[in-house]
């Protein structure tokens, strides 16, 4: 996958996880959060992504996780 595709996958996984958390499907949400976190840890953040690193969340409030996915999508 290209760098852009990996970032898009991370963003989509975060958005899916947030939706599953909101719906109460914690097992599915945990799966997508783990996948997104694994991909994120392997990626090297460039200048654009370094600016939003503090806002990227992999746990907690579904709205925060959804915001993380949206911020990544906007930067890709």
C-alpha positions as CSV (number, residue, x, y, z in Angstrom):
1,X,0.0,0.0,0.0
2,X,1.1,3.6,-0.6
3,X,1.6,6.0,2.3
4,X,-1.7,7.7,1.4
5,X,-3.6,4.4,1.3
6,X,-2.3,3.5,4.8
7,X,-3.4,6.9,6.2
8,X,-6.8,6.5,4.6
9,X,-7.1,3.0,6.1
10,X,-6.2,4.3,9.6
11,X,-8.8,7.1,9.2
12,X,-11.5,4.7,8.0
13,X,-10.7,2.2,10.8
14,X,-11.0,4.9,13.4
15,X,-14.4,6.1,12.0
16,X,-15.7,2.5,11.9
17,X,-14.5,1.9,15.5
18,X,-16.3,5.1,16.7
19,X,-19.5,4.1,15.0
20,X,-19.3,0.6,16.5
21,X,-18.6,2.0,20.0
22,X,-21.6,4.3,19.7
23,X,-23.8,1.3,18.7
24,X,-22.5,-0.8,21.6
25,X,-20.5,-3.3,19.5
26,X,-17.4,-3.2,21.6
27,X,-15.8,-6.3,20.1
28,X,-16.0,-4.9,16.5
29,X,-14.8,-1.5,17.8
30,X,-11.8,-3.1,19.5
31,X,-10.8,-4.9,16.3
32,X,-10.8,-1.8,14.2
33,X,-9.0,0.3,16.9
34,X,-6.3,-2.4,17.2
35,X,-5.9,-2.4,13.4
36,X,-5.7,1.4,13.2
37,X,-3.2,1.6,16.1
38,X,-1.0,-1.1,14.6
39,X,-0.9,0.7,11.2
40,X,-0.3,4.1,12.9
41,X,2.6,2.8,14.9
42,X,4.3,1.6,11.7
43,X,3.8,5.0,9.9
44,X,6.3,7.8,10.1
45,X,4.4,11.1,10.6
46,X,5.3,13.9,8.2
47,X,4.9,17.6,8.9
48,X,1.2,17.5,8.2
49,X,0.5,14.6,10.5
50,X,2.8,15.8,13.2
51,X,0.6,18.9,13.7
52,X,-2.4,16.7,14.6
53,X,-0.6,13.9,16.6
54,X,-1.9,15.2,19.9
55,X,-5.5,14.9,18.7
56,X,-5.3,11.3,17.5
57,X,-7.1,9.0,20.0
58,X,-7.4,5.2,19.9
59,X,-9.5,4.9,23.0
60,X,-12.1,6.8,25.0
61,X,-15.0,8.8,23.8
62,X,-16.4,7.8,20.4
63,X,-16.6,11.4,19.3
64,X,-12.9,11.9,20.0
65,X,-12.1,8.8,18.0
66,X,-14.3,10.0,15.1
67,X,-12.6,13.4,15.2
68,X,-9.2,11.6,14.9
69,X,-10.3,9.8,11.8
70,X,-11.7,13.0,10.3
71,X,-8.6,15.0,11.0
72,X,-6.4,12.3,9.3
73,X,-8.8,12.2,6.3
74,X,-8.6,15.9,5.9
75,X,-4.8,15.9,5.9
76,X,-4.4,13.0,3.4
